[in-house]
């Protein structure tokens, strides 16, 4: 099969697209002919070596969608011909956290494409627990762009922060995958949403996603903006997956008793923290990683029915995956980037790639 892979960590020039052995299908696995693969900033970090996959060559990619072509003898949920999307989280099922029903806290939690072989290839062998059905009227591109970012944002806002109607929510990086999902989820919950991005074009799309207030962080201080809009009060919930560049000001942007929830640190994981503000304002600082299978089902049902929309900035052939990585690391455009196997790619047939597909 043709696959995206690299044999060492490094810049985008390590990415290759060439022949690798076809995957072998285990007893509890399905062979999926991949029709599309979604990229996340995680793919950039993994390629650079943070964190590092254990073996090379490494096929990246946590998100994807395709058609089941073969099933192992123990598979009961799927059969050949089923349309499926990848649920990228894996867990042991036996530790205390799995047995308590929260697999995202698993002691052996891993992500497909980060810790194990990914799905940016023509075929992937995946455990049936890592697949979810997709309706016939949902495109493979849309299905490939949704799972990781919408599951992550859903757990952050719905399960961890418990956003309520009327609350004031600040979402950083609203043009990225998690950011634009978080804006939609907060708006759907009835919150008043402030969104940050680096250009007016990105902010216009954030407004389409449901943001009520728009902050160009290259031109305006987001703490002053939200404090000014709220008579000095600040946000009830801050969604910060940026890290070092925003962390201290995110704490300042919180009102008393607020929740600051984070799922990443794209600008660095070790910011200084003013602990005085945390205890004086009695803030809750929450970490969040991926979600449970039930959370995945809940949010994807709202993606499939059109309540939430995965925005796609570009669809490229897999042979141009290096370009896709560059778009993510340079923060070009709005939403996700999707790659399609070269044999499946049809130039000009993917609609308006600056919006939903």
Phi and psi in degrees as a GROMACS rama.xvg file:
@    title "Ramachandran Plot"
@    xaxis  label "Phi"
@    yaxis  label "Psi"
@TYPE xy
-85.7207  141.163  UNK-2
-149.888  151.483  UNK-3
-81.0408  134.715  UNK-4
-161.266  167.25  UNK-5
-142.386  152.336  UNK-6
-107.818  0.967406  UNK-7
-160.93  160.22  UNK-8
-78.2565  154.675  UNK-9
161.472  -156.321  UNK-10
-77.7906  -175.053  UNK-11
-64.857  -16.0764  UNK-12
-72.2332  -7.91267  UNK-13
-82.296  -12.6765  UNK-14
-75.3012  130.839  UNK-15
-123.305  160.192  UNK-16
-137.577  103.736  UNK-17
-158.137  -172.895  UNK-18
-74.1886  134.403  UNK-19
-134.003  160.483  UNK-20
-59.4169  143.624  UNK-21
-61.9762  145.673  UNK-22
-71.8866  148.994  UNK-23
-90.498  141.701  UNK-24
-99.0692  121.643  UNK-25
-80.6572  174.31  UNK-26
-60.9737  -33.9934  UNK-27
-105.125  19.8441  UNK-28
-115.166  159.703  UNK-29
-116.371  139.763  UNK-30
-87.8444  123.422  UNK-31
-115.393  126.096  UNK-32
-80.9728  108.505  UNK-33
-74.5164  127.695  UNK-34
-101.141  -20.6481  UNK-35
-162.523  149.149  UNK-36
-131.291  128.892  UNK-37
-91.1023  141.939  UNK-38
-103.394  148.555  UNK-39
-132.511  163.246  UNK-40
-60.6362  -23.4614  UNK-41
-54.5347  -36.4674  UNK-42
-63.1647  -34.9467  UNK-43
-66.4491  -47.4824  UNK-44
-63.1131  -41.6621  UNK-45
-64.3371  -42.1978  UNK-46
-60.736  -36.6589  UNK-47
-76.6406  -13.2553  UNK-48
105.925  8.67194  UNK-49
-126.502  102.304  UNK-50
-76.6807  176.884  UNK-51
-108.276  129.606  UNK-52
-66.5765  152.287  UNK-53
-75.8398  -26.8889  UNK-54
-135.317  153.751  UNK-55
-120.955  152.098  UNK-56
-68.0815  146.665  UNK-57
-109.094  125.972  UNK-58
-90.373  119.801  UNK-59
-85.2403  -179.264  UNK-60
107.841  115.824  UNK-61
-98.2245  -26.7762  UNK-62
-108.891  140.632  UNK-63
-171.388  169.255  UNK-64
-150.548  148.972  UNK-65
-175.411  -156.238  UNK-66
-123.769  132.057  UNK-67
-68.3804  129.172  UNK-68
-113.409  -17.7179  UNK-69
-158.226  146.164  UNK-70
-128.573  145.531  UNK-71
-70.7727  163.395  UNK-72
-67.5071  -19.8147  UNK-73
-96.5306  0.21236  UNK-74
-75.3977  132.541  UNK-75
-121.811  -18.6488  UNK-76
-92.4824  -18.1883  UNK-77
-134.925  159.669  UNK-78
-143.249  166.617  UNK-79
-55.6971  136.115  UNK-80
99.3929  -13.6352  UNK-81
-70.4763  139.992  UNK-82
-90.3578  129.062  UNK-83
-139.464  154.876  UNK-84
-116.327  158.645  UNK-85
-87.8175  129.368  UNK-86
-99.6154  104.097  UNK-87
-79.5246  -8.27315  UNK-88
-84.8884  140.782  UNK-89
-123.841  148.051  UNK-90
-145.851  162.715  UNK-91
-77.8304  -30.0964  UNK-92
82.27  -5.58777  UNK-93
-123.047  -16.0287  UNK-94
-71.8198  172.081  UNK-95
-61.6789  -33.4148  UNK-96
-75.3095  -40.5061  UNK-97
-62.3658  -42.5629  UNK-98
-68.7625  -23.7844  UNK-99
-82.0322  -4.82687  UNK-100
98.7347  5.79027  UNK-101
-119.536  88.0661  UNK-102
-68.8132  -19.0964  UNK-103
-70.3593  -14.0225  UNK-104
-97.732  7.715  UNK-105
-51.7964  138.698  UNK-106
-64.4166  -21.9782  UNK-107
-118.589  32.7845  UNK-108
-61.6996  134.255  UNK-109
-142.382  162.103  UNK-110
-120.08  133.099  UNK-111
-58.2049  134.501  UNK-112
90.5416  -22.1162  UNK-113
-102.406  -59.0719  UNK-114
-97.8627  -18.9948  UNK-115
-133.13  175.708  UNK-116
-57.2249  133.937  UNK-117
-90.6636  -167.742  UNK-118
-120.506  13.829  UNK-119
-86.8073  73.4241  UNK-120
-157.221  171.102  UNK-121
-70.7093  -30.3769  UNK-122
-138.849  147.201  UNK-123
-140.158  139.95  UNK-124
-99.8892  117.126  UNK-125
-131.675  139.416  UNK-126
-59.5586  143.874  UNK-127
-61.4766  -25.1935  UNK-128
-67.0807  -16.6683  UNK-129
-100.926  21.8785  UNK-130
-129.591  144.312  UNK-131
-129.8  141.39  UNK-132
-70.7338  147.827  UNK-133
-121.37  141.538  UNK-134
-65.4579  158.678  UNK-135
-64.2491  -26.0902  UNK-136
-91.405  6.7874  UNK-137
-103.924  125.452  UNK-138
-69.6197  155.795  UNK-139
-63.7891  -34.9924  UNK-140
-63.5209  -46.9212  UNK-141
-62.8888  -42.5399  UNK-142
-65.3111  -35.6067  UNK-143
-72.7082  -25.2045  UNK-144
-84.4554  -12.5981  UNK-145
-96.5445  -44.5921  UNK-146
-57.59  -55.9689  UNK-147
-64.0326  -47.7273  UNK-148
-73.1388  -38.5163  UNK-149
-74.81  -36.0177  UNK-150
-63.4601  -43.8296  UNK-151
-62.3714  -48.8848  UNK-152
-65.5416  -36.656  UNK-153
-62.9678  -46.7447  UNK-154
-64.953  -42.0123  UNK-155
-56.681  -48.9584  UNK-156
-89.6042  -38.7022  UNK-157
-88.5092  -46.9214  UNK-158
-86.8898  -49.2441  UNK-159
-80.841  -58.1824  UNK-160
-82.0787  -19.0069  UNK-161
51.202  54.9994  UNK-162
-60.2068  136.801  UNK-163
-118.526  159.432  UNK-164
-56.855  134.275  UNK-165
88.4763  -10.6934  UNK-166
-73.86  159.402  UNK-167
-102.636  121.216  UNK-168
-122.487  128.449  UNK-169
-105.264  123.619  UNK-170
-115.634  117.593  UNK-171
-81.8693  154.811  UNK-172
56.5486  49.7186  UNK-173
-69.1652  -10.4781  UNK-174
-88.2338  -10.8584  UNK-175
-85.0871  178.332  UNK-176
-61.2081  -57.2042  UNK-177
-65.2912  -40.0256  UNK-178
-61.4647  -48.1932  UNK-179
-71.8614  -27.3139  UNK-180
-68.8371  -41.6007  UNK-181
-64.1133  -39.3671  UNK-182
-59.0061  -46.3382  UNK-183
-65.3494  -41.4197  UNK-184
-67.9204  -42.7097  UNK-185
-64.6653  -42.8428  UNK-186
-63.9332  -40.552  UNK-187
-65.0596  -28.1702  UNK-188
-78.0834  -5.32243  UNK-189
92.1768  12.7679  UNK-190
-80.0846  160.512  UNK-191
-92.5511  123.288  UNK-192
-114.718  129.194  UNK-193
-104.103  131.747  UNK-194
-123.222  136.934  UNK-195
-109.456  144.673  UNK-196
-160.926  173.743  UNK-197
-99.6905  0.593299  UNK-198
-151.159  159.905  UNK-199
-66.5951  -35.0843  UNK-200
-63.0067  -43.567  UNK-201
-65.2933  -38.8238  UNK-202
-67.5257  -33.535  UNK-203
-62.1044  -39.6912  UNK-204
-71.286  -34.0798  UNK-205
-61.9107  -36.5272  UNK-206
-64.5781  -38.8355  UNK-207
-60.3986  -32.5146  UNK-208
-76.2376  -12.0599  UNK-209
121.337  3.82218  UNK-210
-67.9789  135.653  UNK-211
-90.1949  -29.6794  UNK-212
-132.303  138.402  UNK-213
-120.738  130.906  UNK-214
-125.974  115.379  UNK-215
-84.0625  104.746  UNK-216
-70.9661  -12.7439  UNK-217
-78.3066  -17.7929  UNK-218
-119.701  -14.3258  UNK-219
-143.323  140.154  UNK-220
-76.1965  121.319  UNK-221
-70.3815  -27.3136  UNK-222
-66.3735  -47.2719  UNK-223
-62.1122  -37.5128  UNK-224
-64.6106  -50.8066  UNK-225
-73.9278  -32.5459  UNK-226
-66.278  -39.2035  UNK-227
-65.8378  -37.3511  UNK-228
-73.3204  -19.3264  UNK-229
-118.773  23.5293  UNK-230
54.9417  39.7166  UNK-231
86.078  0.762643  UNK-232
-75.3481  -57.187  UNK-233
101.794  -169.678  UNK-234
-95.7061  146.637  UNK-235
-78.019  -33.9017  UNK-236
-137.157  133.272  UNK-237
-119.66  127.286  UNK-238
-101.794  109.1  UNK-239
-124.551  105.509  UNK-240
-113.314  17.9125  UNK-241
-90.4662  -44.4444  UNK-242
96.8784  -131.087  UNK-243
-55.1156  -38.3715  UNK-244
-68.4397  -24.4312  UNK-245
-120.97  -13.0999  UNK-246
-56.459  -53.6717  UNK-247
-61.9389  -41.1466  UNK-248
-72.7564  -27.645  UNK-249
-62.5418  -39.3031  UNK-250
-64.8574  -41.1796  UNK-251
-63.4251  -32.3942  UNK-252
-73.8406  -11.7025  UNK-253
-79.0272  141.896  UNK-254
-84.3077  175.449  UNK-255
-59.9204  135.504  UNK-256
73.885  14.9734  UNK-257
-76.6054  168.44  UNK-258
-117.755  129.098  UNK-259
-111.345  118.755  UNK-260
-118.815  135.905  UNK-261
-133.703  144.494  UNK-262
-128.166  5.82718  UNK-263
-175.082  177.547  UNK-264
-152.97  70.6514  UNK-265
-68.0913  -20.8651  UNK-266
-103.148  10.2963  UNK-267
129.864  140.761  UNK-268
-94.8868  0.531908  UNK-269
-128.656  64.6259  UNK-270
-76.9879  158.073  UNK-271
-71.7749  148.234  UNK-272
-129.839  129.392  UNK-273
-86.0928  95.1364  UNK-274
-63.5596  -30.1403  UNK-275
-56.2776  -43.6255  UNK-276
-66.5288  -32.1112  UNK-277
-66.5458  -48.9106  UNK-278
-79.4519  -31.2311  UNK-279
-69.1141  -39.4627  UNK-280
-90.2344  -0.472367  UNK-281
53.3946  53.8739  UNK-282
-82.4762  150.806  UNK-283
-104.109  117.933  UNK-284
-99.9122  118.03  UNK-285
-120.22  130.607  UNK-286
-92.1409  154.4  UNK-287
-152.592  133.801  UNK-288
-133.589  121.91  UNK-289
47.4992  -132.025  UNK-290
-177.363  -178.605  UNK-291
-86.7683  164.401  UNK-292
-56.1175  -36.6944  UNK-293
-65.7707  -40.0888  UNK-294
-64.6279  -39.558  UNK-295
-59.8783  -46.583  UNK-296
-61.0935  -42.4786  UNK-297
-61.7052  -48.604  UNK-298
-76.0254  -36.0482  UNK-299
-68.3833  -29.1183  UNK-300
-61.5868  -31.6911  UNK-301
-82.1282  -22.755  UNK-302
-73.8855  -46.5083  UNK-303
-62.1043  -35.7447  UNK-304
-87.534  1.4858  UNK-305
91.958  -1.31466  UNK-306
-60.0433  -44.4624  UNK-307
-112.936  148.704  UNK-308
-126.33  119.31  UNK-309
-74.1341  121.266  UNK-310
-87.6669  138.877  UNK-311
-122.106  121.707  UNK-312
-82.5523  -27.4721  UNK-313
-163.139  144.333  UNK-314
-116.821  124.389  UNK-315
-127.468  155.839  UNK-316
-68.4043  151.68  UNK-317
-59.6063  -27.6726  UNK-318
-65.4901  -13.2328  UNK-319
-108.53  29.0466  UNK-320
-62.1284  -32.6136  UNK-321
-58.004  -41.1968  UNK-322
-64.4364  -38.844  UNK-323
-61.4695  -42.0638  UNK-324
-61.7469  -41.0305  UNK-325
-61.973  -39.8479  UNK-326
-61.6184  -39.2997  UNK-327
-70.2741  -49.0647  UNK-328
-71.2366  -24.5646  UNK-329
-93.4873  1.30598  UNK-330
55.9008  44.9593  UNK-331
-84.9911  129.25  UNK-332
81.9803  -168.995  UNK-333
-130.595  129.453  UNK-334
92.6519  -155.737  UNK-335
-92.6351  164.062  UNK-336
-114.116  136.839  UNK-337
-123.691  138.286  UNK-338
-115.169  147.392  UNK-339
-125.643  136.841  UNK-340
-49.3861  139.235  UNK-341
-54.4372  -38.2782  UNK-342
-68.7801  -18.9183  UNK-343
-99.5039  -16.7086  UNK-344
-69.8918  132.144  UNK-345
-126.156  99.6981  UNK-346
-58.1186  134.519  UNK-347
83.4082  4.70472  UNK-348
-109.163  13.1312  UNK-349
-109.632  18.8903  UNK-350
72.2868  -157.018  UNK-351
-83.1596  100.501  UNK-352
-75.2827  -2.35807  UNK-353
-88.2893  0.782452  UNK-354
-138.179  -150.851  UNK-355
-80.691  154.211  UNK-356
